[in-house]
């Protein structure tokens, strides 16, 4: 097991960056659901590395956290149980 998995053994670390709020981080996330114009994804702990663009919605859920962006344009990258989201525009 690598160091990133050891640190985040209880879920995914999510880092969200947008120009209005700057960088916000959340830990112990259980699931990330992406619904984009061309595909649907459900990302959970130890999900394969992936990078992409969202034109649609994203839901981020943990035990005490429920974040939803119903209409966004953004870029994302998931690797080593760290999910990075860079919001281009909230529609």
N, CA, C and O atoms as a Tinker XYZ file with bonds, in Angstrom:
   364  protein
     1  N      0.842000   -1.177000    0.000000    73     2
     2  CA     0.000000    0.000000    0.000000    64     1     3
     3  C      0.889000    1.243000    0.000000    63     2     4     5
     4  O      1.857000    1.322000    0.757000    81     3
     5  N      0.553000    2.212000   -0.857000    73     3     6
     6  CA     1.378000    3.415000   -0.905000    64     5     7
     7  C      0.953000    4.409000    0.177000    63     6     8     9
     8  O     -0.070000    4.215000    0.833000    81     7
     9  N      1.737000    5.468000    0.360000    73     7    10
    10  CA     1.473000    6.440000    1.424000    64     9    11
    11  C      0.128000    7.136000    1.279000    63    10    12    13
    12  O     -0.537000    7.391000    2.282000    81    11
    13  N     -0.294000    7.454000    0.045000    73    11    14
    14  CA    -1.560000    8.141000   -0.158000    64    13    15
    15  C     -2.718000    7.267000    0.309000    63    14    16    17
    16  O     -3.649000    7.767000    0.939000    81    15
    17  N     -2.676000    5.959000    0.009000    73    15    18
    18  CA    -3.739000    5.072000    0.452000    64    17    19
    19  C     -3.741000    4.924000    1.966000    63    18    20    21
    20  O     -4.807000    4.796000    2.567000    81    19
    21  N     -2.580000    4.940000    2.590000    73    19    22
    22  CA    -2.515000    4.848000    4.044000    64    21    23
    23  C     -3.145000    6.076000    4.693000    63    22    24    25
    24  O     -3.865000    5.948000    5.683000    81    23
    25  N     -2.884000    7.251000    4.153000    73    23    26
    26  CA    -3.437000    8.493000    4.697000    64    25    27
    27  C     -4.947000    8.522000    4.539000    63    26    28    29
    28  O     -5.654000    8.959000    5.447000    81    27
    29  N     -5.452000    8.064000    3.405000    73    27    30
    30  CA    -6.873000    8.129000    3.101000    64    29    31
    31  C     -7.540000    6.764000    3.192000    63    30    32    33
    32  O     -8.405000    6.449000    2.375000    81    31
    33  N     -7.160000    5.958000    4.157000    73    31    34
    34  CA    -7.726000    4.629000    4.297000    64    33    35
    35  C     -9.213000    4.621000    4.571000    63    34    36    37
    36  O     -9.858000    3.584000    4.417000    81    35
    37  N     -9.776000    5.752000    4.975000    73    35    38
    38  CA   -11.200000    5.823000    5.282000    64    37    39
    39  C    -11.995000    6.547000    4.213000    63    38    40    41
    40  O    -13.067000    7.075000    4.511000    81    39
    41  N    -11.524000    6.592000    3.010000    73    39    42
    42  CA   -12.267000    7.237000    1.934000    64    41    43
    43  C    -11.370000    8.035000    1.016000    63    42    44    45
    44  O    -10.152000    7.860000    0.986000    81    43
    45  N    -12.004000    8.911000    0.275000    73    43    46
    46  CA   -11.332000    9.722000   -0.736000    64    45    47
    47  C    -11.130000   11.130000   -0.193000    63    46    48    49
    48  O    -11.981000   11.658000    0.522000    81    47
    49  N    -10.011000   11.725000   -0.534000    73    47    50
    50  CA    -9.788000   13.142000   -0.239000    64    49    51
    51  C    -10.212000   13.919000   -1.486000    63    50    52    53
    52  O     -9.799000   13.590000   -2.598000    81    51
    53  N    -11.036000   14.946000   -1.297000    73    51    54
    54  CA   -11.532000   15.760000   -2.412000    64    53    55
    55  C    -10.990000   17.172000   -2.265000    63    54    56    57
    56  O    -11.077000   17.782000   -1.200000    81    55
    57  N    -10.433000   17.673000   -3.351000    73    55    58
    58  CA    -9.922000   19.046000   -3.403000    64    57    59
    59  C    -10.681000   19.767000   -4.507000    63    58    60    61
    60  O    -10.608000   19.379000   -5.672000    81    59
    61  N    -11.419000   20.829000   -4.136000    73    59    62
    62  CA   -12.215000   21.590000   -5.095000    64    61    63
    63  C    -11.628000   22.996000   -5.192000    63    62    64    65
    64  O    -11.433000   23.680000   -4.187000    81    63
    65  N    -11.356000   23.404000   -6.422000    73    63    66
    66  CA   -10.842000   24.752000   -6.642000    64    65    67
    67  C    -11.783000   25.501000   -7.561000    63    66    68    69
    68  O    -12.097000   25.038000   -8.657000    81    67
    69  N    -12.234000   26.665000   -7.110000    73    67    70
    70  CA   -12.940000   27.580000   -8.003000    64    69    71
    71  C    -12.463000   29.003000   -7.714000    63    70    72    73
    72  O    -11.904000   29.274000   -6.650000    81    71
    73  N    -12.683000   29.890000   -8.649000    73    71    74
    74  CA   -12.160000   31.250000   -8.536000    64    73    75
    75  C    -12.832000   32.056000   -7.433000    63    74    76    77
    76  O    -12.212000   32.966000   -6.883000    81    75
    77  N    -14.089000   31.750000   -7.092000    73    75    78
    78  CA   -14.802000   32.501000   -6.058000    64    77    79
    79  C    -14.374000   32.096000   -4.648000    63    78    80    81
    80  O    -14.153000   32.960000   -3.800000    81    79
    81  N    -14.253000   30.790000   -4.388000    73    79    82
    82  CA   -13.992000   30.293000   -3.034000    64    81    83
    83  C    -12.560000   29.831000   -2.817000    63    82    84    85
    84  O    -12.169000   29.555000   -1.683000    81    83
    85  N    -11.779000   29.742000   -3.870000    73    83    86
    86  CA   -10.418000   29.233000   -3.741000    64    85    87
    87  C    -10.413000   27.725000   -3.587000    63    86    88    89
    88  O    -11.227000   27.030000   -4.195000    81    87
    89  N     -9.497000   27.219000   -2.774000    73    87    90
    90  CA    -9.335000   25.779000   -2.578000    64    89    91
    91  C    -10.086000   25.333000   -1.325000    63    90    92    93
    92  O     -9.923000   25.911000   -0.250000    81    91
    93  N    -10.909000   24.300000   -1.480000    73    91    94
    94  CA   -11.618000   23.686000   -0.361000    64    93    95
    95  C    -11.300000   22.200000   -0.381000    63    94    96    97
    96  O    -11.332000   21.574000   -1.440000    81    95
    97  N    -10.991000   21.626000    0.787000    73    95    98
    98  CA   -10.650000   20.208000    0.874000    64    97    99
    99  C    -11.610000   19.484000    1.810000    63    98   100   101
   100  O    -12.036000   20.024000    2.831000    81    99
   101  N    -11.940000   18.250000    1.439000    73    99   102
   102  CA   -12.792000   17.385000    2.243000    64   101   103
   103  C    -12.121000   16.022000    2.327000    63   102   104   105
   104  O    -11.462000   15.590000    1.382000    81   103
   105  N    -12.288000   15.350000    3.449000    73   103   106
   106  CA   -11.731000   14.005000    3.617000    64   105   107
   107  C    -12.836000   13.029000    3.973000    63   106   108   109
   108  O    -13.941000   13.428000    4.340000    81   107
   109  N    -12.527000   11.754000    3.861000    73   107   110
   110  CA   -13.437000   10.658000    4.207000    64   109   111
   111  C    -14.682000   10.651000    3.324000    63   110   112   113
   112  O    -15.779000   10.353000    3.797000    81   111
   113  N    -14.516000   10.976000    2.055000    73   111   114
   114  CA   -15.612000   10.933000    1.095000    64   113   115
   115  C    -15.798000    9.484000    0.647000    63   114   116   117
   116  O    -14.827000    8.776000    0.379000    81   115
   117  N    -17.044000    9.059000    0.570000    73   115   118
   118  CA   -17.360000    7.672000    0.205000    64   117   119
   119  C    -17.617000    7.489000   -1.284000    63   118   120   121
   120  O    -17.220000    6.477000   -1.861000    81   119
   121  N    -18.278000    8.459000   -1.913000    73   119   122
   122  CA   -18.652000    8.299000   -3.317000    64   121   123
   123  C    -18.746000    9.657000   -4.008000    63   122   124   125
   124  O    -19.154000   10.653000   -3.410000    81   123
   125  N    -18.357000    9.669000   -5.283000    73   123   126
   126  CA   -18.465000   10.855000   -6.139000    64   125   127
   127  C    -19.223000   10.420000   -7.384000    63   126   128   129
   128  O    -18.813000    9.489000   -8.078000    81   127
   129  N    -20.321000   11.093000   -7.659000    73   127   130
   130  CA   -21.132000   10.760000   -8.829000    64   129   131
   131  C    -21.043000   11.906000   -9.824000    63   130   132   133
   132  O    -21.330000   13.056000   -9.493000    81   131
   133  N    -20.642000   11.578000  -11.041000    73   131   134
   134  CA   -20.526000   12.562000  -12.116000    64   133   135
   135  C    -21.524000   12.210000  -13.206000    63   134   136   137
   136  O    -21.544000   11.083000  -13.701000    81   135
   137  N    -22.348000   13.174000  -13.577000    73   135   138
   138  CA   -23.260000   13.020000  -14.705000    64   137   139
   139  C    -22.902000   14.122000  -15.685000    63   138   140   141
   140  O    -23.187000   15.298000  -15.457000    81   139
   141  N    -22.274000   13.722000  -16.777000    73   139   142
   142  CA   -21.868000   14.678000  -17.796000    64   141   143
   143  C    -22.677000   14.429000  -19.059000    63   142   144   145
   144  O    -23.419000   13.450000  -19.144000    81   143
   145  N    -22.538000   15.299000  -20.024000    73   143   146
   146  CA   -23.349000   15.183000  -21.242000    64   145   147
   147  C    -23.076000   13.890000  -22.008000    63   146   148   149
   148  O    -23.954000   13.409000  -22.725000    81   147
   149  N    -21.867000   13.313000  -21.871000    73   147   150
   150  CA   -21.518000   12.114000  -22.636000    64   149   151
   151  C    -21.387000   10.846000  -21.805000    63   150   152   153
   152  O    -21.295000    9.759000  -22.375000    81   151
   153  N    -21.376000   10.943000  -20.476000    73   151   154
   154  CA   -21.153000    9.750000  -19.658000    64   153   155
   155  C    -21.611000    9.954000  -18.220000    63   154   156   157
   156  O    -21.837000   11.082000  -17.781000    81   155
   157  N    -21.743000    8.845000  -17.492000    73   155   158
   158  CA   -22.025000    8.832000  -16.054000    64   157   159
   159  C    -20.932000    8.038000  -15.372000    63   158   160   161
   160  O    -20.536000    6.982000  -15.866000    81   159
   161  N    -20.430000    8.532000  -14.232000    73   159   162
   162  CA   -19.386000    7.838000  -13.468000    64   161   163
   163  C    -19.769000    7.783000  -12.000000    63   162   164   165
   164  O    -20.413000    8.695000  -11.481000    81   163
   165  N    -19.372000    6.716000  -11.341000    73   163   166
   166  CA   -19.473000    6.596000   -9.902000    64   165   167
   167  C    -18.081000    6.242000   -9.410000    63   166   168   169
   168  O    -17.589000    5.143000   -9.667000    81   167
   169  N    -17.440000    7.171000   -8.700000    73   167   170
   170  CA   -16.055000    6.991000   -8.249000    64   169   171
   171  C    -16.078000    6.675000   -6.758000    63   170   172   173
   172  O    -16.664000    7.413000   -5.965000    81   171
   173  N    -15.431000    5.568000   -6.385000    73   171   174
   174  CA   -15.329000    5.168000   -4.988000    64   173   175
   175  C    -13.863000    4.966000   -4.637000    63   174   176   177
   176  O    -12.993000    5.056000   -5.503000    81   175
   177  N    -13.594000    4.695000   -3.371000    73   175   178
   178  CA   -12.224000    4.492000   -2.907000    64   177   179
   179  C    -11.530000    3.418000   -3.749000    63   178   180   181
   180  O    -12.135000    2.408000   -4.109000    81   179
   181  N    -10.258000    3.653000   -4.053000    73   179   182
   182  CA    -9.410000    2.764000   -4.840000    64   181   183
   183  C     -9.855000    2.619000   -6.297000    63   182   184   185
   184  O     -9.494000    1.655000   -6.970000    81   183
   185  N    -10.650000    3.594000   -6.779000    73   183   186
   186  CA   -11.053000    3.620000   -8.181000    64   185   187
   187  C     -9.830000    3.900000   -9.037000    63   186   188   189
   188  O     -8.886000    4.546000   -8.582000    81   187
   189  N     -9.841000    3.425000  -10.258000    73   187   190
   190  CA    -8.694000    3.586000  -11.136000    64   189   191
   191  C     -8.418000    5.059000  -11.437000    63   190   192   193
   192  O     -9.333000    5.882000  -11.399000    81   191
   193  N     -7.169000    5.391000  -11.734000    73   191   194
   194  CA    -6.848000    6.791000  -12.084000    64   193   195
   195  C     -7.610000    7.215000  -13.332000    63   194   196   197
   196  O     -7.720000    6.458000  -14.296000    81   195
   197  N     -8.126000    8.419000  -13.299000    73   195   198
   198  CA    -8.924000    8.919000  -14.416000    64   197   199
   199  C     -8.835000   10.438000  -14.454000    63   198   200   201
   200  O     -8.668000   11.093000  -13.425000    81   199
   201  N     -8.950000   10.978000  -15.650000    73   199   202
   202  CA    -8.940000   12.430000  -15.837000    64   201   203
   203  C    -10.013000   12.750000  -16.870000    63   202   204   205
   204  O    -10.231000   11.971000  -17.798000    81   203
   205  N    -10.684000   13.889000  -16.717000    73   203   206
   206  CA   -11.723000   14.213000  -17.673000    64   205   207
   207  C    -12.309000   15.588000  -17.483000    63   206   208   209
   208  O    -11.834000   16.388000  -16.677000    81   207
   209  N    -13.360000   15.843000  -18.251000    73   207   210
   210  CA   -14.050000   17.127000  -18.242000    64   209   211
   211  C    -15.524000   16.867000  -17.956000    63   210   212   213
   212  O    -16.098000   15.892000  -18.440000    81   211
   213  N    -16.128000   17.745000  -17.167000    73   211   214
   214  CA   -17.539000   17.626000  -16.814000    64   213   215
   215  C    -18.311000   18.783000  -17.425000    63   214   216   217
   216  O    -17.923000   19.944000  -17.292000    81   215
   217  N    -19.388000   18.460000  -18.083000    73   215   218
   218  CA   -20.384000   19.446000  -18.476000    64   217   219
   219  C    -21.709000   18.844000  -18.038000    63   218   220   221
   220  O    -22.397000   18.180000  -18.814000    81   219
   221  N    -22.052000   19.090000  -16.783000    73   219   222
   222  CA   -23.236000   18.473000  -16.197000    64   221   223
   223  C    -23.274000   18.702000  -14.705000    63   222   224   225
   224  O    -23.239000   19.843000  -14.244000    81   223
   225  N    -23.348000   17.598000  -13.932000    73   223   226
   226  CA   -23.466000   17.733000  -12.480000    64   225   227
   227  C    -22.518000   16.785000  -11.761000    63   226   228   229
   228  O    -22.044000   15.800000  -12.326000    81   227
   229  N    -22.254000   17.110000  -10.496000    73   227   230
   230  CA   -21.419000   16.265000   -9.660000    64   229   231
   231  C    -21.984000   16.273000   -8.246000    63   230   232   233
   232  O    -22.373000   17.319000   -7.727000    81   231
   233  N    -22.027000   15.090000   -7.627000    73   231   234
   234  CA   -22.448000   14.930000   -6.238000    64   233   235
   235  C    -21.312000   14.267000   -5.478000    63   234   236   237
   236  O    -20.748000   13.270000   -5.928000    81   235
   237  N    -20.983000   14.831000   -4.320000    73   235   238
   238  CA   -19.897000   14.320000   -3.481000    64   237   239
   239  C    -20.499000   13.979000   -2.129000    63   238   240   241
   240  O    -21.066000   14.845000   -1.462000    81   239
   241  N    -20.377000   12.704000   -1.717000    73   239   242
   242  CA   -21.041000   12.260000   -0.499000    64   241   243
   243  C    -20.087000   11.535000    0.433000    63   242   244   245
   244  O    -19.317000   10.665000    0.025000    81   243
   245  N    -20.164000   11.924000    1.702000    73   243   246
   246  CA   -19.446000   11.264000    2.774000    64   245   247
   247  C    -20.413000   11.041000    3.916000    63   246   248   249
   248  O    -21.612000   11.274000    3.764000    81   247
   249  N    -19.913000   10.593000    5.058000    73   247   250
   250  CA   -20.795000   10.350000    6.193000    64   249   251
   251  C    -21.488000   11.620000    6.649000    63   250   252   253
   252  O    -22.687000   11.598000    6.926000    81   251
   253  N    -20.759000   12.735000    6.736000    73   251   254
   254  CA   -21.319000   13.997000    7.212000    64   253   255
   255  C    -21.333000   15.079000    6.137000    63   254   256   257
   256  O    -21.631000   16.238000    6.427000    81   255
   257  N    -21.013000   14.709000    4.904000    73   255   258
   258  CA   -20.862000   15.694000    3.833000    64   257   259
   259  C    -21.746000   15.303000    2.656000    63   258   260   261
   260  O    -21.765000   14.145000    2.237000    81   259
   261  N    -22.474000   16.275000    2.129000    73   259   262
   262  CA   -23.288000   16.063000    0.941000    64   261   263
   263  C    -23.215000   17.342000    0.109000    63   262   264   265
   264  O    -23.919000   18.313000    0.385000    81   263
   265  N    -22.348000   17.331000   -0.919000    73   263   266
   266  CA   -22.108000   18.507000   -1.745000    64   265   267
   267  C    -22.648000   18.220000   -3.139000    63   266   268   269
   268  O    -22.443000   17.136000   -3.686000    81   267
   269  N    -23.334000   19.195000   -3.704000    73   267   270
   270  CA   -23.889000   19.009000   -5.034000    64   269   271
   271  C    -23.669000   20.259000   -5.876000    63   270   272   273
   272  O    -23.937000   21.378000   -5.436000    81   271
   273  N    -23.187000   20.054000   -7.071000    73   271   274
   274  CA   -23.087000   21.106000   -8.075000    64   273   275
   275  C    -23.979000   20.656000   -9.226000    63   274   276   277
   276  O    -23.548000   19.840000  -10.041000    81   275
   277  N    -25.221000   21.166000   -9.323000    73   275   278
   278  CA   -26.161000   20.648000  -10.317000    64   277   279
   279  C    -25.831000   20.998000  -11.766000    63   278   280   281
   280  O    -26.185000   20.245000  -12.672000    81   279
   281  N    -25.159000   22.125000  -12.000000    73   279   282
   282  CA   -24.828000   22.518000  -13.376000    64   281   283
   283  C    -23.462000   23.186000  -13.369000    63   282   284   285
   284  O    -23.335000   24.350000  -12.989000    81   283
   285  N    -22.432000   22.440000  -13.794000    73   283   286
   286  CA   -21.085000   23.016000  -13.836000    64   285   287
   287  C    -20.358000   22.601000  -15.099000    63   286   288   289
   288  O    -20.719000   21.634000  -15.770000    81   287
   289  N    -19.335000   23.359000  -15.395000    73   287   290
   290  CA   -18.306000   22.972000  -16.355000    64   289   291
   291  C    -17.024000   22.911000  -15.546000    63   290   292   293
   292  O    -16.670000   23.874000  -14.865000    81   291
   293  N    -16.319000   21.774000  -15.618000    73   291   294
   294  CA   -15.142000   21.594000  -14.777000    64   293   295
   295  C    -14.227000   20.531000  -15.356000    63   294   296   297
   296  O    -14.604000   19.784000  -16.259000    81   295
   297  N    -13.018000   20.478000  -14.818000    73   295   298
   298  CA   -12.056000   19.427000  -15.127000    64   297   299
   299  C    -11.800000   18.653000  -13.835000    63   298   300   301
   300  O    -11.849000   19.226000  -12.747000    81   299
   301  N    -11.527000   17.359000  -13.951000    73   299   302
   302  CA   -11.258000   16.560000  -12.761000    64   301   303
   303  C    -10.141000   15.571000  -13.008000    63   302   304   305
   304  O     -9.835000   15.213000  -14.145000    81   303
   305  N     -9.537000   15.136000  -11.903000    73   303   306
   306  CA    -8.530000   14.086000  -11.947000    64   305   307
   307  C     -8.655000   13.274000  -10.660000    63   306   308   309
   308  O     -8.723000   13.837000   -9.567000    81   307
   309  N     -8.684000   11.968000  -10.793000    73   307   310
   310  CA    -8.728000   11.081000   -9.643000    64   309   311
   311  C     -7.518000   10.156000   -9.717000    63   310   312   313
   312  O     -7.309000    9.468000  -10.715000    81   311
   313  N     -6.728000   10.150000   -8.649000    73   311   314
   314  CA    -5.545000    9.288000   -8.601000    64   313   315
   315  C     -5.141000    9.083000   -7.148000    63   314   316   317
   316  O     -5.056000   10.050000   -6.392000    81   315
   317  N     -4.893000    7.846000   -6.746000    73   315   318
   318  CA    -4.422000    7.547000   -5.398000    64   317   319
   319  C     -5.376000    8.008000   -4.314000    63   318   320   321
   320  O     -4.940000    8.505000   -3.275000    81   319
   321  N     -6.682000    7.850000   -4.543000    73   319   322
   322  CA    -7.720000    8.257000   -3.586000    64   321   323
   323  C     -7.734000    9.751000   -3.295000    63   322   324   325
   324  O     -8.177000   10.176000   -2.228000    81   323
   325  N     -7.248000   10.550000   -4.247000    73   323   326
   326  CA    -7.361000   12.007000   -4.176000    64   325   327
   327  C     -8.084000   12.456000   -5.444000    63   326   328   329
   328  O     -7.621000   12.200000   -6.556000    81   327
   329  N     -9.226000   13.130000   -5.266000    73   327   330
   330  CA   -10.032000   13.618000   -6.373000    64   329   331
   331  C     -9.887000   15.131000   -6.432000    63   330   332   333
   332  O    -10.243000   15.829000   -5.483000    81   331
   333  N     -9.369000   15.639000   -7.538000    73   331   334
   334  CA    -9.190000   17.074000   -7.744000    64   333   335
   335  C    -10.233000   17.561000   -8.733000    63   334   336   337
   336  O    -10.412000   16.975000   -9.801000    81   335
   337  N    -10.921000   18.639000   -8.370000    73   335   338
   338  CA   -11.947000   19.224000   -9.227000    64   337   339
   339  C    -11.618000   20.701000   -9.419000    63   338   340   341
   340  O    -11.501000   21.446000   -8.446000    81   339
   341  N    -11.470000   21.119000  -10.665000    73   339   342
   342  CA   -11.214000   22.528000  -10.974000    64   341   343
   343  C    -12.432000   23.056000  -11.744000    63   342   344   345
   344  O    -12.664000   22.693000  -12.897000    81   343
   345  N    -13.191000   23.913000  -11.080000    73   343   346
   346  CA   -14.443000   24.407000  -11.656000    64   345   347
   347  C    -14.144000   25.579000  -12.582000    63   346   348   349
   348  O    -13.554000   26.584000  -12.188000    81   347
   349  N    -14.571000   25.410000  -13.815000    73   347   350
   350  CA   -14.425000   26.449000  -14.826000    64   349   351
   351  C    -15.580000   27.439000  -14.732000    63   350   352   353
   352  O    -15.376000   28.651000  -14.787000    81   351
   353  N    -16.802000   26.909000  -14.587000    73   351   354
   354  CA   -17.972000   27.759000  -14.532000    64   353   355
   355  C    -19.124000   27.027000  -13.849000    63   354   356   357
   356  O    -19.348000   25.841000  -14.089000    81   355
   357  N    -19.848000   27.746000  -12.999000    73   355   358
   358  CA   -21.089000   27.236000  -12.423000    64   357   359
   359  C    -22.216000   27.826000  -13.242000    63   358   360   361
   360  O    -22.377000   29.045000  -13.312000    81   359
   361  N    -22.997000   26.954000  -13.862000    73   359   362
   362  CA   -24.058000   27.416000  -14.776000    64   361   363
   363  C    -25.360000   27.687000  -14.052000    63   362   364
   364  O    -26.344000   28.080000  -14.677000    81   363
